[in-house]
Amino acid sequence: MDAKTQKAELTRAAIIGAALDVAAADGLESITLQAVADRVGLSKSGVFSRAGSREALQKAVIEEYGRGFLAQVFVPAMQQPKGLPRLNDIVRRWIARTRDVEAFTGCIYVAGAFELDDREGELRDLLHTEITRWRAALRRTVLQAIEAGHLPADTPADQLVAEIYAMVMGLLHDVRFLRDPQAAQRTEASWARLVKSYQTA
């Protein structure tokens, strides 16, 4: 990669990072080329030439958030054996990220879902796809735990995924709005009880 190409990629990464900061603070609809230009010290046209339209930038933010989320929560857990060890690691990493990252920056998946839930269009469709893909990955991990015999054969995978998701959304509420320093610890305890309830059902 030559220096010019590398500089262009770094600039684009900085633009998307700035747009992600805007979205985390004020929502996806708050992203504008001018707002991002002001953050990175470029002209509005400079942002457009590197990242495209406002809509393209919003989509890039959703995709970048998804990459970062998976890199921190899902990918490292693949080092764990299939089954409950892997599922445990995913959930614990998700709890830790919510406590250490989303507590301060917000969650694009959750905030974006509320922001776009009553709107139709490509942006909502992309966010829906990203969230659905994540839930599908979580479901596959639950199924692997069933196949490994770590959870009973009649465990309803979709139900467990929904309960995990609801649990983390509750954590996000408590760490961001209530600013409860014990919220993550309580969520970890809730997860332990949830798993036990399925194992002993």
ABEGO torsion letter per residue (X at the ends): XBAAAAAAAAAAAAAAAAAAAAAAAAEAAABBAAAAAAAAGBBAAAAAAAAEBAAAAAAAAAAAAAAAAAAAAAAAAAABBBEAAAAAAAAAAAAAAAAAAAAAAEBAAAAAAAAAAABBEAAAAAAAAAAAAAAAAAAAAAAAAAAAGABBAABBAAAAAAAAAAAAAAAAAAAAAAGBAAAAAAAAAAAAAAAAAAAAX
